[in-house]
Amino acid sequence: MPIKFRKVNRVFSPIKKYSWLMVLLIAVGGLFYPKLGLLLIPIMLLLIGLSLFNGKYWCGNLCPHASLFDYVILPIAPLKRIPKVFRSLPWRAIFFIFFMTMFSLRLFNVLGLRGTYDFWDKLGSIFSMNYLMPTIIGLLLGFTINPRTWCTFCPMGTMQSIAYQLGKKLGINKKSEKKITMSEPAKCRECGLCASVCPMQLVPYQEIIQHGVFSNAACIKCSVCVDNCPLRLLSLESVERIA
């Protein structure tokens, strides 16, 4: 039976609710004051650091673009099925390589200007432009397909996936990682509501019923499924506690 996607209130912390303003500050403000783009450096370091310990938590709870998509455009955007090609490994890999190659080439050229008067403006402009690009593409895809379409192949999301896998290999996220779990799987009616409200269009209940926990690496740990489970069976728990 096909899943009918539903618009429901997303779970908003004060940070997630208003972090979309950072998009305006960096992507738009950077056009007039390029040094604002330098704010993206600590943001990138933070999201990579968090993903080492808890996967794509940034995407579901702190990302300014996610805030823009969930809080600002969701009420007026369509909610179509996201094409499989966007979440496919070949497409994500190709787009990530292309994005990082273009970014690296521009960064290499600007680094040659170190010590000059406009070095920091040039450097900030690179980051600002790299923030503006996903804003434009994300909005276009959001208003034509689904607000979270961009998130399925976002280069920063791919970078988080890589960092998360590194964290698993190093064993540094054994105590910090959280996953969606179900308190009493036998009581699940398989209504599919958790799947119909998932921003990333995942299907939590199927995997949880089989394995007791939702381990899909694409899960952004936003707790929307937890908040909308009619039987209140779902929760976001630390892996250590689940074990």
Beta strands, then each sheet from edge to edge (+ up, - down):
strand 1: 178-182
strand 2: 213-214
strand 3: 234-238
sheet 1: 2+ 1- 3+
end
